[in-house]
Amino acid sequence: MQISWSRSLSSQIVHLYKDGSDQPREVMEEYSGRTKLVRDAISKGIVVLRIFNIQTSDDGQYYCGFQHGSFYNDTLIELKVAGNGPGSALETSLE
């Protein structure tokens, strides 16, 4: 199974989960340590990514791709950042 979150349709990886584990070396430096994939939701058919310490530069489009065997699904979402701070977090999902 592979789950990838990236900025828009580019190769700028925000979070990558592959072969049973996160792949932090593949992630853009700006997102290093700020994202978490909620693994409990995957078994329910839901892909949830949390982004911590939201910054105004996080504003924009995000692309999520999910592949398991021959099954593939993807989506594009728009994130609008209204404010930021050390306690801010975002959770978004693909069902």
Backbone atoms as SQL, in Angstrom:
CREATE TABLE atoms (id INTEGER PRIMARY KEY, chain TEXT, resi INTEGER, resn TEXT, atom TEXT, x REAL, y REAL, z REAL);
INSERT INTO atoms VALUES
  (1, 'A', 1, 'MET', 'N', 0.843, -1.176, 0.000),
  (2, 'A', 1, 'MET', 'CA', 0.000, 0.000, 0.000),
  (3, 'A', 1, 'MET', 'C', 0.889, 1.241, 0.000),
  (4, 'A', 2, 'GLN', 'N', 0.457, 2.236, -0.757),
  (5, 'A', 2, 'GLN', 'CA', 1.163, 3.517, -0.787),
  (6, 'A', 2, 'GLN', 'C', 0.151, 4.649, -0.694),
  (7, 'A', 3, 'ILE', 'N', 0.444, 5.602, 0.201),
  (8, 'A', 3, 'ILE', 'CA', -0.372, 6.803, 0.350),
  (9, 'A', 3, 'ILE', 'C', 0.571, 7.988, 0.240),
  (10, 'A', 4, 'SER', 'N', 0.296, 8.869, -0.694),
  (11, 'A', 4, 'SER', 'CA', 1.150, 10.046, -0.846),
  (12, 'A', 4, 'SER', 'C', 0.305, 11.310, -0.822),
  (13, 'A', 5, 'TRP', 'N', 0.789, 12.284, -0.082),
  (14, 'A', 5, 'TRP', 'CA', 0.208, 13.625, -0.067),
  (15, 'A', 5, 'TRP', 'C', 1.270, 14.558, -0.620),
  (16, 'A', 6, 'SER', 'N', 0.888, 15.389, -1.581),
  (17, 'A', 6, 'SER', 'CA', 1.837, 16.330, -2.170),
  (18, 'A', 6, 'SER', 'C', 1.157, 17.669, -2.402),
  (19, 'A', 7, 'ARG', 'N', 1.979, 18.677, -2.668),
  (20, 'A', 7, 'ARG', 'CA', 1.454, 19.998, -2.996),
  (21, 'A', 7, 'ARG', 'C', 0.970, 19.957, -4.430),
  (22, 'A', 8, 'SER', 'N', -0.306, 20.171, -4.637),
  (23, 'A', 8, 'SER', 'CA', -0.936, 20.155, -5.948),
  (24, 'A', 8, 'SER', 'C', -0.589, 18.858, -6.666),
  (25, 'A', 9, 'LEU', 'N', -0.328, 18.914, -7.943),
  (26, 'A', 9, 'LEU', 'CA', -0.001, 17.710, -8.705),
  (27, 'A', 9, 'LEU', 'C', 1.506, 17.576, -8.914),
  (28, 'A', 10, 'SER', 'N', 2.275, 18.282, -8.104),
  (29, 'A', 10, 'SER', 'CA', 3.729, 18.264, -8.266),
  (30, 'A', 10, 'SER', 'C', 4.343, 17.085, -7.513),
  (31, 'A', 11, 'SER', 'N', 5.629, 17.005, -7.581),
  (32, 'A', 11, 'SER', 'CA', 6.344, 15.948, -6.867),
  (33, 'A', 11, 'SER', 'C', 6.843, 16.434, -5.510),
  (34, 'A', 12, 'GLN', 'N', 6.306, 17.550, -5.029),
  (35, 'A', 12, 'GLN', 'CA', 6.697, 18.080, -3.727),
  (36, 'A', 12, 'GLN', 'C', 5.928, 17.318, -2.649),
  (37, 'A', 13, 'ILE', 'N', 6.550, 16.285, -2.092),
  (38, 'A', 13, 'ILE', 'CA', 5.885, 15.376, -1.165),
  (39, 'A', 13, 'ILE', 'C', 5.745, 16.010, 0.217),
  (40, 'A', 14, 'VAL', 'N', 4.515, 15.996, 0.727),
  (41, 'A', 14, 'VAL', 'CA', 4.196, 16.479, 2.066),
  (42, 'A', 14, 'VAL', 'C', 4.272, 15.314, 3.054),
  (43, 'A', 15, 'HIS', 'N', 3.753, 14.154, 2.656),
  (44, 'A', 15, 'HIS', 'CA', 3.809, 12.941, 3.486),
  (45, 'A', 15, 'HIS', 'C', 3.749, 11.731, 2.568),
  (46, 'A', 16, 'LEU', 'N', 4.583, 10.731, 2.864),
  (47, 'A', 16, 'LEU', 'CA', 4.589, 9.500, 2.075),
  (48, 'A', 16, 'LEU', 'C', 4.599, 8.296, 3.005),
  (49, 'A', 17, 'TYR', 'N', 3.630, 7.404, 2.792),
  (50, 'A', 17, 'TYR', 'CA', 3.535, 6.138, 3.523),
  (51, 'A', 17, 'TYR', 'C', 3.651, 5.038, 2.484),
  (52, 'A', 18, 'LYS', 'N', 4.640, 4.164, 2.662),
  (53, 'A', 18, 'LYS', 'CA', 4.902, 3.149, 1.645),
  (54, 'A', 18, 'LYS', 'C', 5.444, 1.889, 2.311),
  (55, 'A', 19, 'ASP', 'N', 4.950, 0.744, 1.852),
  (56, 'A', 19, 'ASP', 'CA', 5.430, -0.546, 2.353),
  (57, 'A', 19, 'ASP', 'C', 5.367, -0.642, 3.876),
  (58, 'A', 20, 'GLY', 'N', 4.287, -0.122, 4.467),
  (59, 'A', 20, 'GLY', 'CA', 4.063, -0.275, 5.899),
  (60, 'A', 20, 'GLY', 'C', 4.716, 0.737, 6.807),
  (61, 'A', 21, 'SER', 'N', 5.364, 1.761, 6.244),
  (62, 'A', 21, 'SER', 'CA', 5.977, 2.768, 7.111),
  (63, 'A', 21, 'SER', 'C', 6.053, 4.129, 6.422),
  (64, 'A', 22, 'ASP', 'N', 6.166, 5.165, 7.256),
  (65, 'A', 22, 'ASP', 'CA', 6.350, 6.517, 6.739),
  (66, 'A', 22, 'ASP', 'C', 7.739, 6.612, 6.109),
  (67, 'A', 23, 'GLN', 'N', 7.863, 7.483, 5.126),
  (68, 'A', 23, 'GLN', 'CA', 9.126, 7.678, 4.408),
  (69, 'A', 23, 'GLN', 'C', 9.587, 9.125, 4.596),
  (70, 'A', 24, 'PRO', 'N', 10.111, 9.470, 5.780),
  (71, 'A', 24, 'PRO', 'CA', 10.456, 10.872, 6.066),
  (72, 'A', 24, 'PRO', 'C', 11.536, 11.457, 5.166),
  (73, 'A', 25, 'ARG', 'N', 12.383, 10.640, 4.582),
  (74, 'A', 25, 'ARG', 'CA', 13.449, 11.163, 3.712),
  (75, 'A', 25, 'ARG', 'C', 12.913, 11.711, 2.400),
  (76, 'A', 26, 'GLU', 'N', 11.684, 11.331, 2.058),
  (77, 'A', 26, 'GLU', 'CA', 11.075, 11.761, 0.794),
  (78, 'A', 26, 'GLU', 'C', 10.303, 13.077, 0.929),
  (79, 'A', 27, 'VAL', 'N', 10.122, 13.546, 2.159),
  (80, 'A', 27, 'VAL', 'CA', 9.253, 14.691, 2.449),
  (81, 'A', 27, 'VAL', 'C', 9.993, 16.014, 2.276),
  (82, 'A', 28, 'MET', 'N', 9.258, 17.024, 1.782),
  (83, 'A', 28, 'MET', 'CA', 9.812, 18.375, 1.674),
  (84, 'A', 28, 'MET', 'C', 10.274, 18.847, 3.055),
  (85, 'A', 29, 'GLU', 'N', 11.364, 19.555, 3.093),
  (86, 'A', 29, 'GLU', 'CA', 11.924, 20.026, 4.358),
  (87, 'A', 29, 'GLU', 'C', 10.908, 20.838, 5.171),
  (88, 'A', 30, 'GLU', 'N', 10.090, 21.642, 4.500),
  (89, 'A', 30, 'GLU', 'CA', 9.112, 22.495, 5.191),
  (90, 'A', 30, 'GLU', 'C', 8.072, 21.695, 5.976),
  (91, 'A', 31, 'TYR', 'N', 7.867, 20.432, 5.609),
  (92, 'A', 31, 'TYR', 'CA', 6.856, 19.598, 6.267),
  (93, 'A', 31, 'TYR', 'C', 7.468, 18.541, 7.179),
  (94, 'A', 32, 'SER', 'N', 8.759, 18.476, 7.240),
  (95, 'A', 32, 'SER', 'CA', 9.436, 17.472, 8.054),
  (96, 'A', 32, 'SER', 'C', 9.020, 17.598, 9.521),
  (97, 'A', 33, 'GLY', 'N', 8.486, 16.516, 10.071),
  (98, 'A', 33, 'GLY', 'CA', 8.059, 16.498, 11.468),
  (99, 'A', 33, 'GLY', 'C', 6.737, 17.186, 11.750),
  (100, 'A', 34, 'ARG', 'N', 6.056, 17.699, 10.721),
  (101, 'A', 34, 'ARG', 'CA', 4.796, 18.425, 10.939),
  (102, 'A', 34, 'ARG', 'C', 3.564, 17.672, 10.466),
  (103, 'A', 35, 'THR', 'N', 3.728, 16.470, 9.915),
  (104, 'A', 35, 'THR', 'CA', 2.573, 15.725, 9.416),
  (105, 'A', 35, 'THR', 'C', 2.477, 14.368, 10.092),
  (106, 'A', 36, 'LYS', 'N', 1.243, 13.869, 10.137),
  (107, 'A', 36, 'LYS', 'CA', 1.005, 12.542, 10.708),
  (108, 'A', 36, 'LYS', 'C', -0.156, 11.902, 9.966),
  (109, 'A', 37, 'LEU', 'N', 0.047, 10.676, 9.522),
  (110, 'A', 37, 'LEU', 'CA', -1.005, 9.897, 8.889),
  (111, 'A', 37, 'LEU', 'C', -1.725, 9.134, 9.995),
  (112, 'A', 38, 'VAL', 'N', -3.045, 9.268, 10.062),
  (113, 'A', 38, 'VAL', 'CA', -3.834, 8.572, 11.084),
  (114, 'A', 38, 'VAL', 'C', -4.100, 7.160, 10.578),
  (115, 'A', 39, 'ARG', 'N', -3.312, 6.224, 11.036),
  (116, 'A', 39, 'ARG', 'CA', -3.357, 4.858, 10.507),
  (117, 'A', 39, 'ARG', 'C', -4.606, 4.092, 10.911),
  (118, 'A', 40, 'ASP', 'N', -5.197, 4.397, 12.062),
  (119, 'A', 40, 'ASP', 'CA', -6.408, 3.696, 12.504),
  (120, 'A', 40, 'ASP', 'C', -7.542, 3.849, 11.505),
  (121, 'A', 41, 'ALA', 'N', -7.591, 4.956, 10.808),
  (122, 'A', 41, 'ALA', 'CA', -8.686, 5.236, 9.877),
  (123, 'A', 41, 'ALA', 'C', -8.552, 4.462, 8.567),
  (124, 'A', 42, 'ILE', 'N', -7.350, 4.045, 8.215),
  (125, 'A', 42, 'ILE', 'CA', -7.113, 3.382, 6.930),
  (126, 'A', 42, 'ILE', 'C', -7.939, 2.110, 6.805),
  (127, 'A', 43, 'SER', 'N', -8.034, 1.330, 7.884),
  (128, 'A', 43, 'SER', 'CA', -8.796, 0.073, 7.840),
  (129, 'A', 43, 'SER', 'C', -10.288, 0.314, 7.614),
  (130, 'A', 44, 'LYS', 'N', -10.738, 1.546, 7.849),
  (131, 'A', 44, 'LYS', 'CA', -12.138, 1.920, 7.613),
  (132, 'A', 44, 'LYS', 'C', -12.325, 2.539, 6.233),
  (133, 'A', 45, 'GLY', 'N', -11.258, 2.574, 5.447),
  (134, 'A', 45, 'GLY', 'CA', -11.335, 3.142, 4.109),
  (135, 'A', 45, 'GLY', 'C', -11.204, 4.650, 4.072),
  (136, 'A', 46, 'ILE', 'N', -10.631, 5.221, 5.129),
  (137, 'A', 46, 'ILE', 'CA', -10.483, 6.675, 5.227),
  (138, 'A', 46, 'ILE', 'C', -9.000, 7.014, 5.368),
  (139, 'A', 47, 'VAL', 'N', -8.533, 7.955, 4.576),
  (140, 'A', 47, 'VAL', 'CA', -7.147, 8.416, 4.664),
  (141, 'A', 47, 'VAL', 'C', -7.167, 9.800, 5.305),
  (142, 'A', 48, 'VAL', 'N', -6.520, 9.918, 6.466),
  (143, 'A', 48, 'VAL', 'CA', -6.508, 11.179, 7.208),
  (144, 'A', 48, 'VAL', 'C', -5.066, 11.638, 7.383),
  (145, 'A', 49, 'LEU', 'N', -4.796, 12.868, 7.001),
  (146, 'A', 49, 'LEU', 'CA', -3.484, 13.475, 7.220),
  (147, 'A', 49, 'LEU', 'C', -3.659, 14.670, 8.144),
  (148, 'A', 50, 'ARG', 'N', -2.845, 14.730, 9.178),
  (149, 'A', 50, 'ARG', 'CA', -2.839, 15.887, 10.074),
  (150, 'A', 50, 'ARG', 'C', -1.584, 16.699, 9.796),
  (151, 'A', 51, 'ILE', 'N', -1.767, 18.004, 9.697),
  (152, 'A', 51, 'ILE', 'CA', -0.640, 18.925, 9.544),
  (153, 'A', 51, 'ILE', 'C', -0.608, 19.783, 10.798),
  (154, 'A', 52, 'PHE', 'N', 0.525, 19.807, 11.476),
  (155, 'A', 52, 'PHE', 'CA', 0.678, 20.555, 12.716),
  (156, 'A', 52, 'PHE', 'C', 1.419, 21.863, 12.466),
  (157, 'A', 53, 'ASN', 'N', 1.255, 22.803, 13.403),
  (158, 'A', 53, 'ASN', 'CA', 1.916, 24.110, 13.311),
  (159, 'A', 53, 'ASN', 'C', 1.700, 24.739, 11.937),
  (160, 'A', 54, 'ILE', 'N', 0.429, 24.910, 11.607),
  (161, 'A', 54, 'ILE', 'CA', 0.033, 25.468, 10.315),
  (162, 'A', 54, 'ILE', 'C', 0.706, 26.820, 10.079),
  (163, 'A', 55, 'GLN', 'N', 1.178, 27.009, 8.855),
  (164, 'A', 55, 'GLN', 'CA', 1.815, 28.259, 8.449),
  (165, 'A', 55, 'GLN', 'C', 1.055, 28.826, 7.253),
  (166, 'A', 56, 'THR', 'N', 1.155, 30.111, 7.051),
  (167, 'A', 56, 'THR', 'CA', 0.467, 30.713, 5.908),
  (168, 'A', 56, 'THR', 'C', 0.965, 30.124, 4.592),
  (169, 'A', 57, 'SER', 'N', 2.201, 29.667, 4.554),
  (170, 'A', 57, 'SER', 'CA', 2.744, 29.054, 3.335),
  (171, 'A', 57, 'SER', 'C', 2.119, 27.689, 3.040),
  (172, 'A', 58, 'ASP', 'N', 1.365, 27.127, 3.988),
  (173, 'A', 58, 'ASP', 'CA', 0.676, 25.847, 3.770),
  (174, 'A', 58, 'ASP', 'C', -0.576, 26.022, 2.915),
  (175, 'A', 59, 'ASP', 'N', -1.005, 27.253, 2.718),
  (176, 'A', 59, 'ASP', 'CA', -2.188, 27.559, 1.918),
  (177, 'A', 59, 'ASP', 'C', -2.000, 27.045, 0.489),
  (178, 'A', 60, 'GLY', 'N', -3.052, 26.450, -0.068),
  (179, 'A', 60, 'GLY', 'CA', -2.979, 26.012, -1.458),
  (180, 'A', 60, 'GLY', 'C', -3.558, 24.635, -1.685),
  (181, 'A', 61, 'GLN', 'N', -3.256, 24.060, -2.849),
  (182, 'A', 61, 'GLN', 'CA', -3.802, 22.764, -3.235),
  (183, 'A', 61, 'GLN', 'C', -2.917, 21.616, -2.755),
  (184, 'A', 62, 'TYR', 'N', -3.601, 20.539, -2.363),
  (185, 'A', 62, 'TYR', 'CA', -2.931, 19.305, -1.946),
  (186, 'A', 62, 'TYR', 'C', -3.545, 18.149, -2.718),
  (187, 'A', 63, 'TYR', 'N', -2.681, 17.234, -3.115),
  (188, 'A', 63, 'TYR', 'CA', -3.098, 16.064, -3.877),
  (189, 'A', 63, 'TYR', 'C', -2.818, 14.824, -3.033),
  (190, 'A', 64, 'CYS', 'N', -3.805, 13.932, -2.939),
  (191, 'A', 64, 'CYS', 'CA', -3.621, 12.675, -2.221),
  (192, 'A', 64, 'CYS', 'C', -3.828, 11.519, -3.182),
  (193, 'A', 65, 'GLY', 'N', -2.881, 10.606, -3.190),
  (194, 'A', 65, 'GLY', 'CA', -2.996, 9.394, -3.994),
  (195, 'A', 65, 'GLY', 'C', -2.931, 8.176, -3.092),
  (196, 'A', 66, 'PHE', 'N', -3.830, 7.223, -3.310),
  (197, 'A', 66, 'PHE', 'CA', -3.892, 5.988, -2.515),
  (198, 'A', 66, 'PHE', 'C', -3.831, 4.804, -3.462),
  (199, 'A', 67, 'GLN', 'N', -2.895, 3.902, -3.221),
  (200, 'A', 67, 'GLN', 'CA', -2.794, 2.707, -4.051),
  (201, 'A', 67, 'GLN', 'C', -2.606, 1.487, -3.162),
  (202, 'A', 68, 'HIS', 'N', -3.434, 0.471, -3.420),
  (203, 'A', 68, 'HIS', 'CA', -3.320, -0.811, -2.720),
  (204, 'A', 68, 'HIS', 'C', -3.570, -1.906, -3.745),
  (205, 'A', 69, 'GLY', 'N', -2.511, -2.595, -4.118),
  (206, 'A', 69, 'GLY', 'CA', -2.628, -3.583, -5.185),
  (207, 'A', 69, 'GLY', 'C', -3.010, -2.889, -6.480),
  (208, 'A', 70, 'SER', 'N', -4.075, -3.363, -7.120),
  (209, 'A', 70, 'SER', 'CA', -4.514, -2.758, -8.378),
  (210, 'A', 70, 'SER', 'C', -5.510, -1.615, -8.161),
  (211, 'A', 71, 'PHE', 'N', -5.928, -1.399, -6.900),
  (212, 'A', 71, 'PHE', 'CA', -6.874, -0.317, -6.606),
  (213, 'A', 71, 'PHE', 'C', -6.126, 0.999, -6.466),
  (214, 'A', 72, 'TYR', 'N', -6.675, 2.052, -7.091),
  (215, 'A', 72, 'TYR', 'CA', -6.085, 3.381, -6.992),
  (216, 'A', 72, 'TYR', 'C', -7.199, 4.412, -6.883),
  (217, 'A', 73, 'ASN', 'N', -6.998, 5.401, -6.014),
  (218, 'A', 73, 'ASN', 'CA', -7.935, 6.514, -5.884),
  (219, 'A', 73, 'ASN', 'C', -7.116, 7.761, -5.563),
  (220, 'A', 74, 'ASP', 'N', -7.603, 8.913, -6.001),
  (221, 'A', 74, 'ASP', 'CA', -6.914, 10.154, -5.685),
  (222, 'A', 74, 'ASP', 'C', -7.911, 11.291, -5.567),
  (223, 'A', 75, 'THR', 'N', -7.447, 12.368, -4.984),
  (224, 'A', 75, 'THR', 'CA', -8.279, 13.555, -4.850),
  (225, 'A', 75, 'THR', 'C', -7.390, 14.787, -4.745),
  (226, 'A', 76, 'LEU', 'N', -7.978, 15.926, -5.026),
  (227, 'A', 76, 'LEU', 'CA', -7.302, 17.211, -4.932),
  (228, 'A', 76, 'LEU', 'C', -8.132, 18.080, -3.998),
  (229, 'A', 77, 'ILE', 'N', -7.495, 18.666, -2.981),
  (230, 'A', 77, 'ILE', 'CA', -8.224, 19.535, -2.058),
  (231, 'A', 77, 'ILE', 'C', -7.551, 20.901, -2.009),
  (232, 'A', 78, 'GLU', 'N', -8.316, 21.889, -1.581),
  (233, 'A', 78, 'GLU', 'CA', -7.814, 23.252, -1.440),
  (234, 'A', 78, 'GLU', 'C', -7.802, 23.598, 0.041),
  (235, 'A', 79, 'LEU', 'N', -6.649, 23.984, 0.555),
  (236, 'A', 79, 'LEU', 'CA', -6.511, 24.388, 1.949),
  (237, 'A', 79, 'LEU', 'C', -6.423, 25.903, 2.011),
  (238, 'A', 80, 'LYS', 'N', -7.293, 26.501, 2.797),
  (239, 'A', 80, 'LYS', 'CA', -7.268, 27.945, 3.016),
  (240, 'A', 80, 'LYS', 'C', -6.825, 28.191, 4.453),
  (241, 'A', 81, 'VAL', 'N', -5.686, 28.817, 4.628),
  (242, 'A', 81, 'VAL', 'CA', -5.148, 29.100, 5.956),
  (243, 'A', 81, 'VAL', 'C', -5.600, 30.492, 6.371),
  (244, 'A', 82, 'ALA', 'N', -6.336, 30.559, 7.488),
  (245, 'A', 82, 'ALA', 'CA', -6.839, 31.838, 7.977),
  (246, 'A', 82, 'ALA', 'C', -5.917, 32.436, 9.036),
  (247, 'A', 83, 'GLY', 'N', -5.119, 31.603, 9.675),
  (248, 'A', 83, 'GLY', 'CA', -4.203, 32.059, 10.713),
  (249, 'A', 83, 'GLY', 'C', -3.212, 30.963, 11.014),
  (250, 'A', 84, 'ASN', 'N', -2.238, 31.285, 11.850),
  (251, 'A', 84, 'ASN', 'CA', -1.265, 30.263, 12.210),
  (252, 'A', 84, 'ASN', 'C', -0.812, 30.468, 13.638),
  (253, 'A', 85, 'GLY', 'N', -0.061, 29.512, 14.135),
  (254, 'A', 85, 'GLY', 'CA', 0.449, 29.579, 15.493),
  (255, 'A', 85, 'GLY', 'C', 0.895, 28.207, 15.944),
  (256, 'A', 86, 'PRO', 'N', 1.575, 28.142, 17.084),
  (257, 'A', 86, 'PRO', 'CA', 2.134, 26.873, 17.543),
  (258, 'A', 86, 'PRO', 'C', 1.089, 25.821, 17.890),
  (259, 'A', 87, 'GLY', 'N', -0.121, 26.212, 18.229),
  (260, 'A', 87, 'GLY', 'CA', -1.149, 25.243, 18.600),
  (261, 'A', 87, 'GLY', 'C', -2.062, 24.851, 17.466),
  (262, 'A', 88, 'SER', 'N', -1.858, 25.398, 16.290),
  (263, 'A', 88, 'SER', 'CA', -2.780, 25.136, 15.191),
  (264, 'A', 88, 'SER', 'C', -2.477, 23.809, 14.512),
  (265, 'A', 89, 'ALA', 'N', -3.548, 23.129, 14.111),
  (266, 'A', 89, 'ALA', 'CA', -3.411, 21.853, 13.404),
  (267, 'A', 89, 'ALA', 'C', -4.564, 21.717, 12.437),
  (268, 'A', 90, 'LEU', 'N', -4.352, 20.939, 11.397),
  (269, 'A', 90, 'LEU', 'CA', -5.374, 20.694, 10.388),
  (270, 'A', 90, 'LEU', 'C', -5.482, 19.202, 10.191),
  (271, 'A', 91, 'GLU', 'N', -6.701, 18.738, 10.027),
  (272, 'A', 91, 'GLU', 'CA', -6.917, 17.337, 9.692),
  (273, 'A', 91, 'GLU', 'C', -7.762, 17.302, 8.441),
  (274, 'A', 92, 'THR', 'N', -7.327, 16.575, 7.453),
  (275, 'A', 92, 'THR', 'CA', -8.083, 16.435, 6.219),
  (276, 'A', 92, 'THR', 'C', -8.077, 14.980, 5.808),
  (277, 'A', 93, 'SER', 'N', -9.094, 14.573, 5.068),
  (278, 'A', 93, 'SER', 'CA', -9.200, 13.147, 4.768),
  (279, 'A', 93, 'SER', 'C', -9.678, 12.880, 3.358),
  (280, 'A', 94, 'LEU', 'N', -9.433, 11.655, 2.919),
  (281, 'A', 94, 'LEU', 'CA', -9.905, 11.122, 1.645),
  (282, 'A', 94, 'LEU', 'C', -10.696, 9.878, 1.973),
  (283, 'A', 95, 'GLU', 'N', -11.982, 9.842, 1.604),
  (284, 'A', 95, 'GLU', 'CA', -12.824, 8.670, 1.869),
  (285, 'A', 95, 'GLU', 'C', -13.200, 8.019, 0.575);
